[in-house]
Amino acid sequence: MSLLWTADEMIRAMDGRPLGSMPAGIGGISIDTRTLRIGDAFFAIKGEVMDGHDFATAAIKAGAALLVVAEGKLPALGRLTAPMIVVPDVLIGLEKLGVAARGRSNAKIIAVTGSVGKTTTKEALRHVLSSVGKVHASDKSFNNHWGVPLTLARMPADCDYAVFEIGMNHPNEIRPLVKMVRPHVSIVTLIAAAHLGFFKSLDEIAQAKAEIFEGVEPNGYVLLNRDDSRWKLLEKLAREAGVKNVAGFGENARSQFRLMKCDLYADHSAISVKIGSDTIEARVGAPGRHIVQNALAVLGAARLVGADIERVVSALGNLVPESGRGRQHRLDTDSGAFTLIDESYNANPASMKAAIELLDATPVAAEGRRIAVLGDMLELGSHSAKLHAGLARVLSETSTDIVLMAGPQMKNLADTLPGDIRKEYRASVDDLKPILLDAVGPGDVVMVKSSKGIGFSKLVDALLNRFPAHAGGQKPT
């Protein structure tokens, strides 16, 4: 087993106190006994709901090489004989280890934030940079006060590139995290109406996202969406944070990474991008105009960290959407196949619009229909009713045939949709499920979209379980 950290390095980095016979080191770091691998260190973080110290015995049984525990919890751990590193606070200990990981790294570091597209951009960067070097990136959406230090602490000393997603729903959340990450390039994908329940305006959201500029390394870069209406505000905030190099991506004529041409297809896009005096032709493996915008950010960041653009462009061609973020499935009914677009991971007005436009751009077969299955967008506060109702205009401008809705806020859309669009509304996901299962037919394209907390992934699972994968394709596990 190659060691991520020696025990001595961990003790020094965290100012910890060793107990028991220490192993030489650890192969990884875990905060969840369900995914812990033999040889990992288990950090017993106390969360809002669960306390990791309650799972110390389970961690040992799962093969943890050592435990990192809080001094105040030692009496409750009883007679455990496993090696431990004792610290005053486990989360602070993890942060210190993350800072040490950043300090020992020679990798080119990229940080990503924005109202939409963070995870998609992060995963695309992971994918394309893997073609040119060893890459470390955030797992899933580990982008908060424990996810970022955990990702840092897991960063191997020898990686060439590292990509961090940094999220927020309140001011002053990004600031301490980006100062740990210290990126060479900070990306803001887009400012949009997400988390409006915690902010008064899009300008306030932009100001909170702009905290990501404060950790940029000297002579590093900020990469902004030049097509975003908050471009000028973000550029101003970047300059005020002391960033000298601000670059833009988009269709705007002044973009350093400028989209010159874009052809959208059902399963990919073909783009032409001008970078300096060069024009690059690229295939983007995942479909959707919003994915093209993320791809521009990916190309820009790759160029700014000095990656081989030819190899990056080649890798971009076989990009595959993440589960819940646009992944497509071909499923069989008794009389023919239909397409399922899984957008069930998250939703806000901007990503909802993008998903509806992706549905509109996806061809249907024969007598097939476009079916939008929509659930509530969360964290929109007093703006929620208006923003849900506003989706009626987006839908009416497309060729969507059927809209199936569930959730208390989606009632606002149901009451606003014009009569020429067939609609069905139910209060809950479970009530909507039989209607969806009965509605789908051969040739259809079905797009499922909602905030994660609404549970629309159950609808995706129901479709995958009811209808077999089309011949030649298998359902992802």
VEXDREN-2710 file (C-alpha; in Angstrom, 1 decimal):
% VEXDREN-2710
k/r/px/py/pz
1/MET/0.0/0.0/0.0
2/SER/1.4/3.4/-1.0
3/LEU/1.1/5.8/1.9
4/LEU/-0.9/9.1/1.6
5/TRP/0.6/10.2/4.9
6/THR/3.0/8.8/7.4
7/ALA/1.7/8.8/11.0
8/ASP/4.5/11.1/12.0
9/GLU/3.5/13.6/9.3
10/MET/-0.1/13.5/10.5
11/ILE/0.8/14.1/14.1
12/ARG/3.0/17.1/13.3
13/ALA/0.5/18.6/10.9
14/MET/-2.4/18.4/13.3
15/ASP/-0.5/19.0/16.6
16/GLY/-1.9/15.7/17.7
17/ARG/-1.2/13.4/20.6
18/PRO/-0.5/9.7/19.6
19/LEU/-2.1/6.9/21.6
20/GLY/-1.2/3.3/21.1
21/SER/1.2/1.7/18.6
22/MET/1.1/3.9/15.5
23/PRO/1.2/2.3/12.0
24/ALA/3.8/3.5/9.5
25/GLY/1.1/5.5/7.8
26/ILE/-2.3/5.5/6.1
27/GLY/-3.5/4.8/2.5
28/GLY/-6.5/7.2/2.6
29/ILE/-8.8/9.2/4.8
30/SER/-12.4/8.4/5.6
31/ILE/-15.2/10.1/7.5
32/ASP/-17.8/7.4/6.7
33/THR/-17.4/3.8/7.8
34/ARG/-19.6/2.6/4.9
35/THR/-17.0/3.6/2.4
36/LEU/-13.8/3.2/4.6
37/ARG/-11.1/1.1/3.0
38/ILE/-8.6/-1.1/4.9
39/GLY/-5.6/1.1/5.9
40/ASP/-7.5/4.4/6.0
41/ALA/-7.5/6.8/8.9
42/PHE/-11.0/7.4/10.2
43/PHE/-11.7/11.0/11.3
44/ALA/-14.5/11.0/13.8
45/ILE/-16.1/14.3/12.8
46/LYS/-19.1/15.5/14.7
47/GLY/-21.8/16.6/12.3
48/GLU/-25.2/18.3/12.7
49/VAL/-26.9/14.9/12.9
50/MET/-24.3/12.3/13.6
51/ASP/-21.1/12.1/15.6
52/GLY/-18.3/10.1/14.1
53/HIS/-17.1/9.0/17.6
54/ASP/-20.2/6.8/17.7
55/PHE/-18.8/4.8/14.8
56/ALA/-15.3/4.3/16.1
57/THR/-15.8/0.5/16.7
58/ALA/-17.3/0.1/13.2
59/ALA/-14.3/1.9/11.8
60/ILE/-11.9/-0.5/13.5
61/LYS/-14.0/-3.5/12.2
62/ALA/-13.9/-2.1/8.7
63/GLY/-10.1/-2.0/8.8
64/ALA/-9.1/1.5/9.8
65/ALA/-5.4/1.8/10.4
66/LEU/-5.9/4.6/13.0
67/LEU/-8.6/6.9/14.4
68/VAL/-8.4/10.7/14.8
69/VAL/-10.6/11.6/17.8
70/ALA/-11.4/14.6/20.0
71/GLU/-9.7/14.8/23.4
72/GLY/-13.1/15.4/25.1
73/LYS/-14.5/12.2/23.6
74/LEU/-11.8/9.8/24.9
75/PRO/-13.7/8.7/28.1
76/ALA/-16.7/7.7/25.9
77/LEU/-14.5/5.5/23.7
78/GLY/-14.0/3.1/26.6
79/ARG/-11.5/0.4/26.1
80/LEU/-10.8/0.8/22.4
81/THR/-7.2/-0.3/21.8
82/ALA/-6.8/0.9/18.2
83/PRO/-4.1/3.5/17.5
84/MET/-5.4/7.0/17.8
85/ILE/-4.3/10.6/17.2
86/VAL/-6.0/12.8/19.7
87/VAL/-6.7/16.4/18.9
88/PRO/-8.8/19.2/20.5
89/ASP/-11.3/19.3/17.6
90/VAL/-11.4/16.7/14.7
91/LEU/-12.6/19.0/12.0
92/ILE/-9.9/21.6/12.9
93/GLY/-7.4/18.7/12.8
94/LEU/-8.6/17.8/9.3
95/GLU/-8.3/21.5/8.2
96/LYS/-4.7/21.5/9.5
97/LEU/-3.9/18.4/7.6
98/GLY/-5.5/19.9/4.5
99/VAL/-3.3/23.0/4.8
100/ALA/-0.2/20.8/5.1
101/ALA/-1.2/18.9/2.0
102/ARG/-1.5/22.1/0.1
103/GLY/1.9/23.2/1.5
104/ARG/3.7/20.1/0.2
105/SER/2.1/20.1/-3.2
106/ASN/3.6/21.3/-6.5
107/ALA/0.3/20.6/-8.4
108/LYS/-1.5/23.2/-10.5
109/ILE/-4.6/24.0/-8.5
110/ILE/-8.0/25.0/-9.9
111/ALA/-11.0/26.1/-7.8
112/VAL/-14.6/26.2/-9.2
113/THR/-17.6/28.0/-7.9
114/GLY/-20.8/29.4/-9.4
115/SER/-24.6/29.1/-9.1
116/VAL/-24.8/26.3/-11.7
117/GLY/-22.3/24.0/-13.4
118/LYS/-19.8/23.7/-10.5
119/THR/-19.7/19.9/-10.3
120/THR/-20.1/19.4/-14.1
121/THR/-17.1/21.7/-14.7
122/LYS/-15.1/20.1/-11.9
123/GLU/-15.7/16.6/-13.3
124/ALA/-14.9/17.7/-16.9
125/LEU/-11.6/19.2/-15.7
126/ARG/-10.9/15.9/-13.8
127/HIS/-11.6/14.0/-17.0
128/VAL/-9.6/16.1/-19.5
129/LEU/-6.6/16.8/-17.2
130/SER/-6.3/13.0/-16.6
131/SER/-5.2/12.8/-20.2
132/VAL/-2.1/14.9/-19.4
133/GLY/-1.2/14.0/-15.9
134/LYS/-2.1/12.7/-12.4
135/VAL/-5.3/14.5/-11.2
136/HIS/-6.9/14.8/-7.8
137/ALA/-10.4/16.3/-7.5
138/SER/-13.3/16.6/-5.1
139/ASP/-15.4/13.5/-4.6
140/LYS/-19.1/14.0/-5.5
141/SER/-20.0/17.5/-4.4
142/PHE/-17.6/17.8/-1.4
143/ASN/-17.6/21.5/-1.5
144/ASN/-18.4/22.7/2.0
145/HIS/-16.7/23.4/5.3
146/TRP/-15.7/19.7/5.8
147/GLY/-15.7/18.6/2.1
148/VAL/-13.0/21.0/1.0
149/PRO/-10.5/20.3/3.8
150/LEU/-11.2/16.5/3.4
151/THR/-10.4/16.8/-0.3
152/LEU/-7.2/18.7/0.5
153/ALA/-6.1/16.2/3.1
154/ARG/-6.7/13.4/0.5
155/MET/-4.5/15.1/-2.1
156/PRO/-1.5/12.9/-3.0
157/ALA/1.9/14.7/-2.8
158/ASP/2.8/13.7/-6.4
159/CYS/-0.3/14.8/-8.3
160/ASP/0.1/17.2/-11.2
161/TYR/-3.3/18.9/-11.1
162/ALA/-6.0/19.3/-8.4
163/VAL/-9.5/20.5/-8.9
164/PHE/-11.7/21.8/-6.0
165/GLU/-15.4/22.6/-6.0
166/ILE/-16.3/25.3/-3.5
167/GLY/-19.9/26.0/-2.7
168/MET/-21.9/28.3/-0.5
169/ASN/-25.4/29.4/0.5
170/HIS/-24.3/32.2/2.9
171/PRO/-21.7/34.9/2.8
172/ASN/-18.2/34.2/4.3
173/GLU/-18.4/30.4/3.5
174/ILE/-16.1/30.4/0.5
175/ARG/-13.5/32.8/2.0
176/PRO/-11.9/30.5/4.6
177/LEU/-12.0/27.5/2.2
178/VAL/-10.3/29.2/-0.7
179/LYS/-7.5/30.4/1.6
180/MET/-6.8/26.8/2.3
181/VAL/-6.9/25.7/-1.3
182/ARG/-4.8/28.7/-2.7
183/PRO/-5.7/28.1/-6.4
184/HIS/-3.7/29.1/-9.4
185/VAL/-7.0/29.5/-11.3
186/SER/-10.4/30.4/-9.8
187/ILE/-13.4/29.9/-12.0
188/VAL/-16.9/31.4/-11.6
189/THR/-19.2/29.5/-13.9
190/LEU/-22.4/31.7/-13.7
191/ILE/-24.3/33.8/-11.3
192/ALA/-27.9/32.8/-11.2
193/ALA/-31.0/32.6/-8.9
194/ALA/-29.8/29.9/-6.5
195/HIS/-29.9/30.3/-2.7
196/LEU/-32.0/33.4/-3.1
197/GLY/-33.6/32.4/0.2
198/PHE/-30.4/33.6/1.8
199/PHE/-29.7/36.6/-0.3
200/LYS/-31.5/39.8/-1.4
201/SER/-30.3/39.9/-5.0
202/LEU/-28.1/38.4/-7.6
203/ASP/-25.5/41.0/-6.8
204/GLU/-25.2/39.7/-3.3
205/ILE/-24.8/36.2/-4.6
206/ALA/-22.0/37.5/-6.9
207/GLN/-20.3/39.2/-4.0
208/ALA/-20.4/35.9/-2.0
209/LYS/-19.1/33.9/-4.9
210/ALA/-16.3/36.5/-5.4
211/GLU/-14.8/35.4/-2.1
212/ILE/-13.1/32.7/-4.3
213/PHE/-10.8/35.4/-5.7
214/GLU/-9.2/36.1/-2.3
215/GLY/-7.2/32.9/-2.2
216/VAL/-5.7/33.1/-5.7
217/GLU/-2.0/32.6/-5.7
218/PRO/0.2/35.6/-6.7
219/ASN/0.3/35.8/-10.6
220/GLY/-2.7/33.4/-10.7
221/TYR/-5.8/33.8/-12.7
222/VAL/-9.5/34.4/-12.4
223/LEU/-11.6/32.9/-15.2
224/LEU/-15.1/34.4/-15.6
225/ASN/-18.1/33.8/-17.8
226/ARG/-18.0/36.8/-20.1
227/ASP/-21.6/36.2/-21.1
228/ASP/-22.8/36.5/-17.5
229/SER/-24.7/39.8/-16.8
230/ARG/-22.6/40.0/-13.5
231/TRP/-19.3/39.9/-15.5
232/LYS/-18.4/43.6/-14.8
233/LEU/-19.2/43.3/-11.1
234/LEU/-17.1/40.1/-10.8
235/GLU/-14.2/41.6/-12.7
236/LYS/-14.3/44.6/-10.3
237/LEU/-14.3/42.4/-7.3
238/ALA/-11.4/40.3/-8.6
239/ARG/-9.3/43.4/-9.1
240/GLU/-10.2/44.6/-5.6
241/ALA/-9.1/41.3/-4.3
242/GLY/-5.7/41.9/-5.9
243/VAL/-6.0/39.6/-8.8
244/LYS/-4.0/41.0/-11.8
245/ASN/-5.0/38.4/-14.4
246/VAL/-8.7/38.2/-15.2
247/ALA/-9.7/36.2/-18.3
248/GLY/-13.2/35.6/-19.8
249/PHE/-14.9/32.7/-21.7
250/GLY/-18.1/32.9/-23.8
251/GLU/-19.5/34.2/-27.0
252/ASN/-18.7/37.8/-26.1
253/ALA/-16.3/39.3/-28.6
254/ARG/-13.8/40.2/-25.9
255/SER/-13.6/36.7/-24.4
256/GLN/-10.0/35.3/-24.3
257/PHE/-11.7/31.8/-24.8
258/ARG/-14.3/32.7/-27.4
259/LEU/-17.0/30.5/-28.8
260/MET/-17.1/31.1/-32.5
261/LYS/-19.5/28.4/-33.6
262/CYS/-21.7/25.8/-31.9
263/ASP/-23.7/22.9/-33.3
264/LEU/-25.9/21.1/-30.8
265/TYR/-26.8/17.4/-31.3
266/ALA/-28.7/14.9/-29.3
267/ASP/-25.7/13.3/-27.7
268/HIS/-22.9/15.8/-28.2
269/SER/-21.9/19.3/-29.4
270/ALA/-19.4/20.5/-32.0
271/ILE/-17.7/23.8/-31.2
272/SER/-15.2/26.1/-32.7
273/VAL/-13.2/28.1/-30.1
274/LYS/-10.8/31.0/-30.6
275/ILE/-7.9/31.0/-28.1
276/GLY/-5.5/33.8/-28.9
277/SER/-4.6/33.5/-32.5
278/ASP/-5.6/29.8/-32.7
279/THR/-9.0/28.4/-33.6
280/ILE/-9.7/25.0/-32.1
281/GLU/-12.3/22.6/-33.3
282/ALA/-13.7/20.4/-30.6
283/ARG/-16.3/17.7/-29.9
284/VAL/-18.0/18.0/-26.5
285/GLY/-19.1/14.5/-25.5
286/ALA/-22.0/15.6/-23.3
287/PRO/-24.9/17.4/-24.9
288/GLY/-26.5/20.8/-24.1
289/ARG/-25.7/24.4/-24.7
290/HIS/-25.0/24.9/-21.0
291/ILE/-22.4/22.1/-21.2
292/VAL/-20.7/24.0/-24.0
293/GLN/-20.3/27.0/-21.7
294/ASN/-18.8/24.8/-19.1
295/ALA/-16.5/23.3/-21.7
296/LEU/-15.2/26.8/-22.6
297/ALA/-14.2/27.2/-18.9
298/VAL/-12.5/23.8/-19.0
299/LEU/-10.5/24.8/-22.1
300/GLY/-9.6/28.1/-20.6
301/ALA/-8.5/26.7/-17.3
302/ALA/-6.5/23.9/-19.0
303/ARG/-4.7/26.5/-21.1
304/LEU/-4.0/28.8/-18.1
305/VAL/-2.3/25.9/-16.1
306/GLY/-0.2/25.0/-19.1
307/ALA/-1.9/21.7/-20.1
308/ASP/-1.4/20.2/-23.6
309/ILE/-4.5/21.6/-25.3
310/GLU/-4.5/19.0/-28.1
311/ARG/-4.8/16.2/-25.7
312/VAL/-7.4/18.1/-23.6
313/VAL/-9.5/18.7/-26.7
314/SER/-9.3/15.0/-27.6
315/ALA/-10.4/14.0/-24.1
316/LEU/-13.3/16.5/-24.2
317/GLY/-14.8/14.5/-27.1
318/ASN/-15.5/11.4/-24.8
319/LEU/-16.9/13.4/-21.9
320/VAL/-19.8/11.6/-20.3
321/PRO/-22.5/13.4/-18.1
322/GLU/-22.5/12.5/-14.4
323/SER/-25.4/10.6/-12.9
324/GLY/-28.2/13.0/-12.1
325/ARG/-26.6/15.8/-14.2
326/GLY/-27.7/15.0/-17.7
327/ARG/-26.8/11.3/-18.1
328/GLN/-29.0/9.7/-20.8
329/HIS/-30.4/6.2/-20.8
330/ARG/-32.1/4.3/-23.7
331/LEU/-34.9/2.1/-22.2
332/ASP/-37.2/-0.4/-23.8
333/THR/-41.0/-0.6/-23.6
334/ASP/-42.9/-3.5/-25.1
335/SER/-43.3/-1.6/-28.3
336/GLY/-40.1/0.4/-28.6
337/ALA/-37.4/2.4/-26.9
338/PHE/-37.5/5.8/-25.2
339/THR/-34.8/8.2/-23.9
340/LEU/-34.4/9.2/-20.3
341/ILE/-32.4/12.3/-19.4
342/ASP/-31.5/12.2/-15.7
343/GLU/-31.2/15.7/-14.3
344/SER/-32.4/14.8/-10.8
345/TYR/-29.4/15.9/-8.8
346/ASN/-30.2/19.6/-8.4
347/ALA/-32.2/22.5/-9.8
348/ASN/-32.5/26.3/-9.8
349/PRO/-34.1/28.6/-12.4
350/ALA/-30.9/28.7/-14.6
351/SER/-30.3/25.0/-14.6
352/MET/-34.0/24.2/-15.0
353/LYS/-34.0/26.4/-18.2
354/ALA/-30.9/24.6/-19.5
355/ALA/-32.5/21.2/-18.9
356/ILE/-35.7/22.2/-20.6
357/GLU/-33.8/23.5/-23.6
358/LEU/-31.8/20.2/-23.7
359/LEU/-35.1/18.3/-23.7
360/ASP/-36.3/20.6/-26.6
361/ALA/-33.1/19.9/-28.6
362/THR/-33.3/16.1/-28.2
363/PRO/-35.0/14.5/-31.2
364/VAL/-38.1/12.3/-30.6
365/ALA/-38.8/9.3/-32.8
366/ALA/-41.9/8.5/-34.7
367/GLU/-44.9/9.4/-32.5
368/GLY/-42.7/10.2/-29.6
369/ARG/-43.3/13.1/-27.2
370/ARG/-41.1/15.4/-25.1
371/ILE/-42.0/14.9/-21.4
372/ALA/-40.7/17.2/-18.7
373/VAL/-40.9/15.8/-15.2
374/LEU/-40.3/18.7/-12.8
375/GLY/-40.0/19.0/-9.0
376/ASP/-39.5/21.9/-6.7
377/MET/-36.4/24.2/-6.8
378/LEU/-35.3/24.7/-3.2
379/GLU/-33.7/27.7/-1.3
380/LEU/-35.4/30.4/-3.3
381/GLY/-37.1/32.0/-0.3
382/SER/-39.7/34.7/-1.0
383/HIS/-38.9/34.5/-4.7
384/SER/-39.9/30.9/-5.0
385/ALA/-43.5/31.2/-6.2
386/LYS/-42.6/33.7/-8.9
387/LEU/-39.6/31.7/-10.1
388/HIS/-41.6/28.5/-10.3
389/ALA/-44.4/30.2/-12.2
390/GLY/-41.9/31.8/-14.5
391/LEU/-40.9/28.4/-15.9
392/ALA/-44.3/28.5/-17.8
393/ARG/-42.7/31.0/-20.3
394/VAL/-39.6/28.8/-20.8
395/LEU/-41.8/25.7/-21.4
396/SER/-44.1/27.6/-23.8
397/GLU/-41.2/28.6/-26.0
398/THR/-40.3/24.9/-26.5
399/SER/-41.9/21.9/-28.1
400/THR/-42.6/20.2/-24.8
401/ASP/-45.7/18.0/-25.0
402/ILE/-46.3/16.9/-21.5
403/VAL/-45.3/18.4/-18.1
404/LEU/-45.5/16.2/-15.0
405/MET/-45.0/18.0/-11.7
406/ALA/-44.8/17.3/-8.0
407/GLY/-44.0/19.4/-4.9
408/PRO/-45.7/22.3/-3.1
409/GLN/-43.9/25.0/-5.1
410/MET/-44.5/23.3/-8.5
411/LYS/-48.2/24.1/-7.9
412/ASN/-47.3/27.6/-9.0
413/LEU/-46.2/26.3/-12.4
414/ALA/-49.1/24.0/-12.7
415/ASP/-51.5/26.9/-12.2
416/THR/-49.6/29.0/-14.8
417/LEU/-49.0/26.6/-17.7
418/PRO/-51.0/27.4/-20.8
419/GLY/-53.7/25.0/-21.8
420/ASP/-52.1/23.7/-24.9
421/ILE/-49.5/21.9/-22.9
422/ARG/-50.8/18.7/-21.3
423/LYS/-50.0/18.7/-17.6
424/GLU/-50.4/16.6/-14.5
425/TYR/-49.7/17.8/-11.0
426/ARG/-49.5/15.8/-7.8
427/ALA/-48.5/16.9/-4.3
428/SER/-45.8/14.2/-3.8
429/VAL/-43.2/12.2/-5.7
430/ASP/-44.9/9.0/-4.7
431/ASP/-48.2/10.2/-6.1
432/LEU/-46.6/11.2/-9.4
433/LYS/-44.7/8.0/-9.9
434/PRO/-47.5/5.8/-11.3
435/ILE/-48.6/8.6/-13.6
436/LEU/-45.0/8.8/-15.0
437/LEU/-44.7/5.1/-15.4
438/ASP/-48.0/4.9/-17.3
439/ALA/-47.2/8.0/-19.5
440/VAL/-43.9/7.0/-21.2
441/GLY/-44.1/5.3/-24.6
442/PRO/-41.9/4.4/-27.5
443/GLY/-40.0/7.3/-29.1
444/ASP/-40.5/9.6/-26.1
445/VAL/-37.8/11.7/-24.5
446/VAL/-38.3/12.0/-20.7
447/MET/-36.3/14.6/-18.7
448/VAL/-36.4/14.5/-14.9
449/LYS/-35.3/17.6/-13.0
450/SER/-35.6/18.9/-9.4
451/SER/-33.6/19.9/-6.4
452/LYS/-32.0/16.9/-4.8
453/GLY/-34.0/17.2/-1.5
454/ILE/-37.3/16.6/-3.4
455/GLY/-36.3/13.0/-4.1
456/PHE/-36.9/12.9/-7.8
457/SER/-34.1/10.4/-8.1
458/LYS/-36.8/7.9/-7.0
459/LEU/-38.6/8.6/-10.3
460/VAL/-35.4/7.9/-12.2
461/ASP/-34.9/4.6/-10.3
462/ALA/-38.5/3.6/-10.9
463/LEU/-38.0/4.1/-14.7
464/LEU/-34.7/2.2/-14.7
465/ASN/-36.3/-0.7/-12.7
466/ARG/-39.5/-0.9/-14.7
467/PHE/-37.9/-0.7/-18.2
468/PRO/-34.9/-2.7/-19.3
469/ALA/-31.9/-1.1/-20.9
470/HIS/-32.1/-0.9/-24.7
471/ALA/-30.1/-3.6/-26.5
472/GLY/-26.4/-2.7/-26.6
473/GLY/-26.5/-0.5/-23.6
474/GLN/-26.5/-1.2/-19.9
475/LYS/-27.9/0.8/-17.0
476/PRO/-25.1/2.5/-15.0
477/THR/-24.7/1.1/-11.5
END
